[in-house]
């Protein structure tokens, strides 16, 4: 069984650098082909404000994947001492 599609849903919106409003998408599961040739969907999560619509998108290549927000993580153990709580 191989993953054919990512299952995604709308999860709000944001404004890009040019001022255009864009849709935020959240991956909530995967769609796989089964041994019998059918498709099966495995949902892993759903956002709180879910409108009932899911979309299928081509999976992203793993070698192009870049986690978001890593520049905000502490660089060393010493940086954890500066946490404000």
C-alpha positions in Angstrom: 0.0 0.0 0.0 1.6 3.2 -1.1 0.5 6.8 -0.3 -1.2 8.3 -3.3 -2.4 11.6 -1.9 -2.2 13.8 1.2 -5.6 14.6 2.7 -5.7 18.3 3.4 -8.3 20.8 4.6 -8.6 24.6 4.9 -7.4 25.9 8.2 -7.9 29.6 8.1 -6.2 32.3 6.1 -3.2 34.7 6.1 -2.0 37.7 4.3 1.3 37.3 2.3 4.0 39.9 1.8 2.2 41.5 -1.1 -1.0 41.9 0.9 -2.9 39.2 -0.9 -5.1 36.9 1.3 -4.1 33.2 1.0 -5.7 30.0 2.4 -3.8 28.0 5.0 -3.9 24.3 4.4 -3.4 21.5 7.0 -2.5 18.0 6.3 -4.9 15.8 8.2 -4.2 12.3 6.8 -3.2 10.2 3.8 -5.0 8.4 1.0 -3.5 5.0 0.0 -4.3 2.4 -2.6 -5.2 -1.0 -1.2 -4.4 -4.5 -2.3 -7.7 -4.8 -4.1 -7.1 -1.6 -6.1 -9.5 0.6 -4.0 -8.5 3.8 -2.2 -8.5 4.1 1.6 -8.2 7.3 3.7 -6.5 7.4 7.1 -7.5 10.5 9.0 -4.9 11.5 11.7 -6.5 14.8 12.9 -9.1 17.4 12.1 -9.0 21.1 13.0 -11.4 22.5 15.6 -13.2 24.7 13.0 -13.7 22.0 10.4 -16.2 22.8 7.7 -16.6 19.2 6.5 -14.6 19.5 3.2 -11.4 17.5 2.6 -9.1 17.8 -0.5 -6.6 15.4 -2.0 -3.2 16.8 -3.0 -0.1 15.2 -4.5 2.3 14.3 -1.6 5.2 16.6 -1.2 8.7 15.2 -1.8 10.4 14.4 1.5 13.7 15.8 0.3 12.1 19.2 -0.2 10.5 19.2 3.2 11.6 22.0 5.5 10.0 22.2 9.0 8.7 25.7 9.8 9.7 27.7 12.8 13.1 26.0 13.5 14.8 29.4 13.6 12.9 30.1 16.9 14.1 27.0 18.7 17.0 27.3 21.2 20.4 26.7 19.6 21.9 25.2 22.8 20.9 24.0 26.3 22.1 27.3 27.7 19.3 29.1 25.8 16.6 27.2 27.7 17.5 29.3 30.8 16.1 32.4 29.0 12.5 31.0 28.8 10.2 33.7 30.3 8.0 31.3 32.3 
